Amino acid sequence: MTGLQAELESTFRKLPIAPPDDGGIPYEWLIPGIGRQLALMKPVDRKVASPDATKRKLVALKKHAKILCEDMSAMALLPLKLRILIVEIAHAEDPKLPPSVGRGAPQKSLAMQVARTVAEHFYGLTGTRPTRITPPGGGKAHGPFLEFLATIYRILGIKASAENQAKAAINFVTEKYPKT
């Protein structure tokens, strides 16, 4: 277990966990898996290459794979899985670039995905729907779920507004699990 997973798991264990109501497996048994799931969502710092540069690198990789395929003495020394991979690369189609999406800031799809995942598990663990409390005179929203989501974002290093993402995540859980 990584330190990140341990911190996420510890954060989930601090929630007021509801007892199982149907005699099934307690939801809290899923907490280690939740920690792994969210740890894998952590954003990775990487240098983003342009689509054209990526396509050039893929075409060059295909060219080198074709050369290797023609050299049977070199291919014979490689493990079977690697030979299969090289043949697949050599015969792959050249990538078609999608049209440019335009200007503007990139969408925060990761923040939304994490918020939905956290909202779903929050509901499963606590038995209460995630909510956000907005003061009547306006101002900053608050509440247990919102504070919990902000903590998860901090742990994962996600730079997005927990308040804004919580709105969509709460709607997601409400639609997915209608009151019965």
Secondary structure, 3 states (H helix, E strand, C coil): CCHHHHHHHHHHHCCCCCCCCCCCCCHHHHHHHHHHHHHHCCCCCCCCCCHHHHHHHHHHHHHHHHHHHHCHHHHHCCCHHHHHHHHHHHCCCCCCCCCCCCCCCCCCHHHHHHHHHHHHHHHHHHCCCCCCECCCCCCCCECHHHHHHHHHHHHHCCCCCHHHHHHHHHHHHHHHCCCC
